[in-house]
Amino acid sequence: MRLSAPAIYILLHKPVGVVTTLLDPEGRPTVRDLLVGVRQRVFPVGRLDYHSAGLLLLTNDGELALRLTHPRYGVRKTYHVKVKGKPAAAQLAALARGVRLIDGTTNPATAHVMESREHKAWLALTLAEGKNRQVRRMCEAVGLPVEKLTRVAFGPLKLGKLPPGAWRHLEPEEVEGLRRHSGPEVVAAGSPGRRHHGRRRLEKRPADARPQRGAAARPRAGGAPIEARGETPAPPKGPPTARRRSAEAPASATTARRGSVAPSRRQRPRRPR
């Protein structure tokens, strides 16, 4: 019997120009190429596009990876974004309120300016979604094209001073922090429970509560069976043909015993006058 591989959790500082995949058909460098010395097969948790850098988590723990990436759990990620132009208050409010994209409106986020110059600025943007190239599309939608993008936090994890291209194993307390941050249950994270539309399970009635066939077992309004009340049961109901045959049965039996049909008037003896 094959034993399951032990869980492994790796924090990688993905550099620009590396694909967030294990194998690239175009032959570009992948994040798997950076994990020198790692024999276990791990998968990226979420994505960073080719031109983005920053914190990337890799693991073989599928349950935890689902909790960290699904929007219903609300795990927040923070990005430092260098944009062209000087952000206005209306643009920051639009990013925080939600931006309408081609695949839907984004959820509310937090955005503030870290550093601003005449034609460029650094923004800190925190959101709890993971749409394809979402940060870049959000900023471009409000008129702030992105020049650089780095993810600096993933839930409770921080990128810190880990240099680009380097990686490290997570500490046990960091893994526990990720589990607590992602929530214990789906319903507790805001997902409605499953509903049964128009269907419900009927309880099984006990044998003594089931109605029995027969006139003797059917109580009347008084609550006692017909025989107990000394009454004659009503004739059984049925189709008209069955009732007609039952009524004709005695006459047919009498005729069969006599062996002939009733005599005519000519054969009857005359009474003396």
Residue pairs with C-beta under 8 A, 6 or more apart in sequence:
5 40
5 41
5 60
6 40
7 59
7 60
7 61
8 38
8 40
8 42
8 59
8 60
8 61
8 169
9 57
9 58
9 59
9 61
9 169
9 170
9 174
9 175
9 178
10 35
10 38
10 42
10 57
10 58
10 59
10 167
10 168
10 169
10 170
11 55
11 56
11 57
11 157
11 159
11 162
11 167
11 168
11 169
11 170
12 31
12 34
12 35
12 55
12 56
12 57
12 58
12 166
12 167
13 53
13 54
13 55
13 56
13 159
13 162
13 163
13 164
13 165
13 166
13 167
14 20
14 31
14 34
14 48
14 52
14 53
14 54
14 55
14 56
14 164
15 53
15 164
15 165
16 50
16 51
16 52
16 53
16 164
17 28
17 29
17 50
17 51
18 28
18 29
18 30
18 31
18 33
18 34
18 50
19 28
19 29
19 30
19 31
19 50
20 30
20 31
20 44
20 47
20 48
20 49
20 56
21 30
21 31
21 32
21 44
22 30
22 31
22 32
22 43
22 44
23 30
23 32
24 30
28 50
31 44
31 56
31 58
34 165
34 167
35 42
35 58
35 167
40 60
41 60
42 58
42 59
42 60
43 58
43 59
43 60
43 65
44 56
44 57
44 58
45 56
45 57
45 58
45 59
45 65
45 68
45 69
45 154
46 56
46 57
46 68
46 69
46 77
46 130
46 154
47 130
47 132
48 54
48 56
48 151
49 133
49 136
51 149
52 149
52 150
52 151
53 149
53 150
53 151
53 164
54 79
54 149
54 150
54 151
54 152
54 159
55 151
55 152
55 153
55 154
55 157
55 158
55 159
56 151
57 68
57 154
57 157
59 65
64 175
64 178
64 179
64 182
67 73
67 75
67 179
67 182
67 183
68 75
68 154
68 155
68 178
68 182
69 75
69 130
71 107
71 128
71 129
71 130
72 186
72 189
72 190
72 191
73 182
73 183
73 189
74 128
74 183
74 189
74 190
75 128
75 154
75 155
75 181
75 182
76 126
76 127
76 128
76 153
76 155
77 126
77 127
77 128
77 130
77 151
77 153
77 154
77 155
78 124
78 125
78 126
78 151
78 152
78 153
79 124
79 125
79 126
79 135
79 149
79 150
79 151
79 152
80 114
80 122
80 123
80 124
80 149
80 150
80 152
81 122
81 123
81 124
81 125
81 135
81 139
81 146
81 148
81 149
81 150
82 120
82 121
82 122
82 123
82 146
82 147
82 148
82 149
83 120
83 121
83 122
83 123
83 139
83 144
83 145
83 146
83 147
84 119
84 120
84 144
84 145
84 147
85 119
85 120
85 121
85 143
85 144
85 145
86 116
86 117
86 118
86 119
86 121
87 113
87 116
87 121
87 123
87 144
91 142
91 143
91 144
92 111
92 112
92 113
94 141
94 142
95 109
95 111
95 125
95 138
95 139
95 142
96 108
96 109
96 110
96 111
97 108
98 105
98 106
98 107
98 108
98 109
99 105
99 106
99 137
99 138
99 141
99 142
100 141
101 131
101 134
101 137
101 138
101 141
103 131
103 132
106 127
106 129
106 131
106 134
106 138
107 127
107 128
107 129
109 125
109 126
109 127
109 128
109 138
110 124
110 125
110 126
110 127
111 123
111 124
111 125
111 126
112 123
112 124
113 121
113 122
113 123
114 122
114 123
114 124
115 121
115 122
116 122
120 147
121 144
123 139
123 144
125 135
125 138
125 139
126 153
127 134
127 135
131 137
135 146
135 149
136 146
136 149
139 145
139 146
140 146
150 159
151 159
152 158
152 159
153 159
155 177
155 178
155 181
155 182
156 174
156 177
156 178
156 181
157 170
157 174
157 177
157 178
162 168
170 178
183 189
187 193
211 217
211 218
215 226
215 233
215 234
216 225
216 226
216 227
216 233
217 225
218 225
218 226
219 225
220 226
220 229
222 229
226 232
226 233
227 233
255 261
